[in-house]
Amino acid sequence: MEGGFLYDSDAYSDDLPFFVTVGTKSHLVIPYSFDTNDMHFHQGSQRFVTGGDFAGYVIDAFDTLWREGASAPKMLSVGLHLRMIGRPGRIGGLERAISHMQDKGNVWFTRRDAIAHHWIARFGSVA
Protein backbone atom coordinates (compact mmCIF):
# COMPACT_ATOMS: atom_id res chain seq x y z
CA MET A 1 0.00 0.00 0.00
CA GLU A 2 2.80 2.37 0.83
CA GLY A 3 4.04 1.99 -2.74
CA GLY A 4 0.71 3.21 -4.12
CA PHE A 5 -0.37 -0.10 -5.63
CA LEU A 6 -4.06 -0.38 -6.49
CA TYR A 7 -4.20 -4.04 -5.38
CA ASP A 8 -2.04 -7.03 -4.61
CA SER A 9 -2.29 -10.64 -5.73
CA ASP A 10 -0.24 -12.35 -3.09
CA ALA A 11 -3.07 -14.48 -1.75
CA TYR A 12 -4.33 -17.96 -2.52
CA SER A 13 -7.09 -17.84 0.09
CA ASP A 14 -10.17 -17.20 -2.03
CA ASP A 15 -11.58 -17.12 -5.56
CA LEU A 16 -12.94 -13.57 -5.44
CA PRO A 17 -11.33 -10.22 -4.71
CA PHE A 18 -11.72 -8.91 -1.18
CA PHE A 19 -10.73 -5.93 0.93
CA VAL A 20 -8.42 -6.05 3.93
CA THR A 21 -7.75 -3.29 6.42
CA VAL A 22 -4.14 -2.23 6.69
CA GLY A 23 -3.75 0.29 9.47
CA THR A 24 -6.68 2.60 8.85
CA LYS A 25 -6.93 2.00 5.12
CA SER A 26 -8.78 -0.48 2.95
CA HIS A 27 -6.71 -2.47 0.46
CA LEU A 28 -7.92 -4.70 -2.38
CA VAL A 29 -6.59 -8.24 -2.74
CA ILE A 30 -7.15 -10.06 -6.03
CA PRO A 31 -6.45 -13.73 -5.31
CA TYR A 32 -4.12 -15.78 -7.45
CA SER A 33 -4.79 -19.42 -8.22
CA PHE A 34 -2.03 -21.96 -8.27
CA ASP A 35 -4.12 -24.95 -9.31
CA THR A 36 -4.98 -23.43 -12.73
CA ASN A 37 -1.42 -22.30 -13.29
CA ASP A 38 0.88 -23.54 -16.02
CA MET A 39 3.67 -23.89 -13.45
CA HIS A 40 2.36 -27.42 -12.97
CA PHE A 41 4.17 -28.35 -16.16
CA HIS A 42 7.43 -27.95 -14.24
CA GLN A 43 6.72 -28.38 -10.53
CA GLY A 44 7.78 -31.63 -8.87
CA SER A 45 4.44 -33.36 -9.45
CA GLN A 46 4.20 -32.33 -13.12
CA ARG A 47 0.44 -32.60 -12.86
CA PHE A 48 0.18 -31.18 -16.38
CA VAL A 49 2.18 -33.28 -18.81
CA THR A 50 0.37 -32.38 -22.03
CA GLY A 51 -1.60 -29.40 -23.26
CA GLY A 52 -4.67 -31.61 -22.94
CA ASP A 53 -4.02 -32.09 -19.21
CA PHE A 54 -3.93 -28.33 -18.75
CA ALA A 55 -7.02 -27.73 -20.91
CA GLY A 56 -9.04 -30.41 -19.15
CA TYR A 57 -8.31 -29.06 -15.69
CA VAL A 58 -8.90 -25.41 -16.59
CA ILE A 59 -12.13 -26.28 -18.44
CA ASP A 60 -13.41 -28.31 -15.46
CA ALA A 61 -12.65 -25.41 -13.10
CA PHE A 62 -14.25 -22.92 -15.46
CA ASP A 63 -17.41 -25.00 -15.94
CA THR A 64 -17.95 -25.24 -12.19
CA LEU A 65 -17.47 -21.50 -11.66
CA TRP A 66 -19.57 -20.68 -14.73
CA ARG A 67 -22.51 -22.63 -13.29
CA GLU A 68 -22.08 -21.05 -9.87
CA GLY A 69 -21.77 -17.64 -11.53
CA ALA A 70 -25.43 -17.73 -12.49
CA SER A 71 -26.25 -16.61 -8.95
CA ALA A 72 -23.10 -14.90 -7.64
CA PRO A 73 -19.91 -13.30 -8.99
CA LYS A 74 -17.11 -15.74 -9.86
CA MET A 75 -13.56 -15.34 -11.07
CA LEU A 76 -11.10 -17.81 -12.53
CA SER A 77 -7.45 -16.83 -12.43
CA VAL A 78 -5.26 -18.72 -14.90
CA GLY A 79 -1.54 -18.25 -14.34
CA LEU A 80 0.45 -18.25 -17.57
CA HIS A 81 4.17 -17.98 -18.26
CA LEU A 82 5.57 -17.80 -21.78
CA ARG A 83 8.31 -20.32 -21.00
CA MET A 84 5.70 -22.84 -19.79
CA ILE A 85 2.49 -22.59 -21.83
CA GLY A 86 4.24 -21.06 -24.85
CA ARG A 87 5.77 -24.36 -25.93
CA PRO A 88 4.37 -25.94 -29.12
CA GLY A 89 3.04 -29.02 -27.31
CA ARG A 90 1.23 -26.97 -24.67
CA ILE A 91 -0.21 -23.88 -26.32
CA GLY A 92 -3.01 -25.91 -27.92
CA GLY A 93 -4.33 -26.65 -24.44
CA LEU A 94 -4.69 -22.95 -23.72
CA GLU A 95 -6.34 -22.42 -27.09
CA ARG A 96 -8.87 -25.19 -26.33
CA ALA A 97 -9.63 -23.75 -22.90
CA ILE A 98 -10.17 -20.24 -24.24
CA SER A 99 -12.33 -21.51 -27.10
CA HIS A 100 -14.46 -23.48 -24.63
CA MET A 101 -14.95 -20.39 -22.47
CA GLN A 102 -15.86 -18.23 -25.46
CA ASP A 103 -18.36 -20.84 -26.64
CA LYS A 104 -20.08 -20.82 -23.22
CA GLY A 105 -20.45 -17.04 -23.40
CA ASN A 106 -21.06 -14.46 -20.71
CA VAL A 107 -17.34 -14.39 -19.88
CA TRP A 108 -15.06 -11.41 -19.36
CA PHE A 109 -11.39 -11.92 -20.28
CA THR A 110 -9.41 -9.10 -18.73
CA ARG A 111 -6.33 -7.95 -16.85
CA ARG A 112 -6.07 -7.62 -13.10
CA ASP A 113 -6.07 -3.81 -13.13
CA ALA A 114 -9.47 -3.86 -14.87
CA ILE A 115 -10.74 -6.36 -12.29
CA ALA A 116 -9.50 -4.05 -9.52
CA HIS A 117 -11.26 -1.00 -10.97
CA HIS A 118 -14.44 -3.02 -11.52
CA TRP A 119 -14.43 -4.46 -7.99
CA ILE A 120 -13.73 -1.11 -6.33
CA ALA A 121 -16.48 0.62 -8.33
CA ARG A 122 -19.08 -1.97 -7.35
CA PHE A 123 -18.13 -3.23 -3.91
CA GLY A 124 -16.10 -0.65 -2.13
CA SER A 125 -13.26 1.74 -2.39
CA VAL A 126 -9.60 1.84 -1.62
CA ALA A 127 -8.97 4.66 0.83
Stockholm file with secondary structure:
# STOCKHOLM 1.0

chainA/1-127         MEGGFLYDSDAYSDDLPFFVTVGTKSHLVIPYSFDTNDMHFHQGSQRFVTGGDFAGYVIDAFDTLWREGASAPKMLSVGLHLRMIGRPGRIGGLERAISHMQDKGNVWFTRRDAIAHHWIARFGSVA
#=GR chainA/1-127 SS CTTCCSEECCCCSCSSCEEEEETTEEEEECCCCSTTBGGGGTSTTCCCCSHHHHHHHHHHHHHHHHHHTTTSCCCCCCBCCHHHHTSTTTHHHHHHHHHHHHHHCCCCCCCHHHHHHHHHHHHCCCC
#=GC SS_cons         CTTCCSEECCCCSCSSCEEEEETTEEEEECCCCSTTBGGGGTSTTCCCCSHHHHHHHHHHHHHHHHHHTTTSCCCCCCBCCHHHHTSTTTHHHHHHHHHHHHHHCCCCCCCHHHHHHHHHHHHCCCC
//
